[in-house]
Every structure is written in C-alpha cells, then in structure tokens.
C-alpha cells in the first residue's frame, strides 16, 4: 500500500526547513555572540561612531564592529551600508560603532648579543732553573787599617834679622881722627919690620 502524498508532505517540508536553516547558518558570517555592543575597557577602546579613519590601529590584535543587530570581528567585503536588507547580513547595515583591543605590554626578552670570546691561552713560562748555591765565602777579617797620621807642617823658624851696629859717634873732633889715621900705618910698619928682622937672625 503506497503512502498518501499528504502524509509525506509534512516530512518533506520539515526536512526542507532544517536544510534551509543549516544553509543560512553556514552562509551567515560571524554573527552576534549575545552581546549588544562592542566591549570597552580591559584593553578595549571603543569608537562611538562609524568612522573608520583610524582603522587599522597599529598594534591592535582584535576588533569588534556593531552594525544593526550584528556584532562581528571583521569588516565585510565591500564595507558596510551596502544595498540590501540589514537582516540578510551586516554588510547591508550601517556601522554603529566599533572597538579595538590592545594586548598587554610584555617585556620582550632580548637575546644576549655578546659574542662568546674564546679564552685566551696564556703562555706558560717554564719554571725558573734553580742554580745550586755555591760555598759561602766567609769574609776574612784583616787588621784594621791604621789611620795614617797626616804629617804636621813644621812651624817656620823666625829669621833673625841682623841688627846693624850702632853708629859710634866721632869723638874728639877732627884732630883725633887725623892722628888715628896716621898712627895705625906706623904701628903696622913697625910690627912688620920686627918680624922680618927675627927671620934674618
């Protein structure tokens, strides 16, 4: 017995609706996640306008866009406000506001740039050669040097200056001197004659 068409029709309609729902879900871009607006704070900065002149923001790692009832994290191809029904997709809605998220600043470890320097080999100096100690010479003590007496210079003997005999003043006037001058040759002649005579005898 073949089933009647009106008995199968509800099943076909139900399957068609489920297929359409699955297709619509698959074809719809990322839709609202239960939030009405884009977040603000905790690393998010909210721009309360549809002005995208600041997009993209340098350093931002995440975005949020609110258009109609759609809250998405991307800009649709062709932008917002395209001709069509806003219920069909966010690209057909005007952008209400958007936000961007900045990651927390983390210190980036800087790899060490020091190039390892190979250890410099210090040349090892040979140990010093020890010279065997020779016999210790004991200094012989000789007689102490006698200090040499410096000869004293003799004192100069005072030279006696001969005194000139005092002048005998002439006495007796001029006649006494004349008599003495004549008498002395006479006495000398007498003495000489007497001596000569004794030799003749």
Secondary structure, 3 states (H helix, E strand, C coil): CCCCHHHHHHHHHHHHHHHHHHHHHHHCCCCCCCCCCCCCECCEEEECCCCCCCCCCCCEEEEEEEECCEEECCCCCCCCCCCCCHHHCHHHCCEEEEEEEECCCCCCCCCCCCCCCCCCCCCCCCCCCCCCCCCCCCCCCCCCCCCCCCCCCCCCCCCCCCCCCCCCCCCCHHHHHHHHHHHHHHHHHHHHHHHHHHHHC
